[in-house]
Amino acid sequence: MSALRNKLEGKKVVILGGTSGFGLATARAATQAGAQVIIASRSQANVDNALAELPAGVTGATVDVTDEASLTRFFASLNGFDHLVVTAGDTMPAFQPNLQQARQAFEVRFWGAYLAATASGPHIRPGGSITLTNGIVAIRPWKGWSATAAVAGAVESLTRSLALDLAPIRVNSVCAGMVRTPLWSPISESEREAMYADTASKLPTGRIGEPEDIAETYLYLMQSGFTTGQIVVIDGGAVIS
């Protein structure tokens, strides 16, 4: 593992959505692996709060992934970088979301990923990568989650297509199962804990994921120079159980 981690030494890693959940955990892990990390969010308050938690040396910026001009300015200001991780996303859409909520999910999770990948491409150095974020509902949908499953399916297709369009930049996607993150904050604490316990009881691992579990996968994909166009599932065995 130490040999793998050395591949990030001195590399510049940009994390869109790096202020909470998967992104925050990945920012922390990449910094510990020796990378120069830049986190970004559309909320300056979220950036400030995250920087207070992260190791010294991490920097932050305010960027809106749904705004092409904002992304273009941001990437141009970096003077080149090595790896992009896209974890930006609103809270989980409501069960049976209305049309506006469904469209917003596509706007951030699909179009945001598309814009980030295409705008960043010219600024990524040789050997670099883009890693998107997805969920297992594309593979194993939940009742009432049609819109979210559709977004996830679209991101899978986007990942494979971008791996061809942006080659030799490597493009992959982390496909996560149930993980304890602020994504679930719209649900009351009691309902949330009950959901976590029920899910854990059905998984081969006997527990749900933690952000640090998922961060390890992002680091692997940044460092694995022979991996592209892949949807890497990390779900505690949810898809097979």
Helices and strands as residue ranges (DSSP letters): H 2-5, G 6-8, E 12-16, H 21-32, E 36-41, H 44-53, E 59-62, H 68-77, E 81-86, H 99-105, I 106-111, H 112-120, G 121-123, E 124-135, G 136-138, H 146-165, E 170-176, G 182-184, H 189-202, H 211-223, E 231-234
